[in-house]
Amino acid sequence: MKKPFSLLIAVIVIFVIAAMAYWFLTTQSNILGENNLSVPGEILGNNSNQNQPSSGNVFANDNFSLSYPAGWRQVPAMTGISAMITKGNENITDPEAKKMNFQTYLAVSYDSVEGKTKEEIAEYVKSEVAAVFPGIVFSNEKFSTINGREAYSLEMTFSKSGVDFHVLEVVVWGNENDLWILSFNTLEELWQNYIGEFEEMTGTFIIK
């Protein structure tokens, strides 16, 4: 049986943020010029009005929609990610996080239940992440509903390359075998600044 893939990708993507700056500036350079898309000012090395959302405060496609607060913006998603929304104008003071070009962000990805129960999905998430990040601490684990859909959420704190991270992973059951994973990633020192916005965005997530 195929193991869920994006469940792990949604967390691991946090460690390719340093590569993301290069990815934006190279693979996306032509797209930016042709389609007038934009990327966070921190990556481009400026603090212009590009840090405002480029198309309102709603991300929507054929599968889902969600709203995001002012100061957040859509950016081109990497392969395997359905949507990525980053926080602009952050005051990152951690020197190691600055080296990574880290930005707080939300990544939305898709996966399939593949015959697993809700409890098995929850255990899979924890076991796979713990195998990659020894010493990770889980907290605030719970099952709930989001706009009429069954959901599971889990917070994770861990250190990598001298940086303390705090992640909120929200798994939402969709139509038939669909799973949608919302991964909110920030620094531990910024967690209290963003938990309200993370919860706000989660509450607007609607599966079509």
Beta strands, then each sheet from edge to edge (+ up, - down):
strand 1: 58-60
strand 2: 64-67
strand 3: 72-75
strand 4: 83-87
strand 5: 105-112
strand 6: 137-146
strand 7: 149-160
strand 8: 163-173
strand 9: 178-187
strand 10: 206-207
sheet 1: 1+ 2- 10+
sheet 2: 3+ 4- 5+ 9- 8+ 7- 6+
end
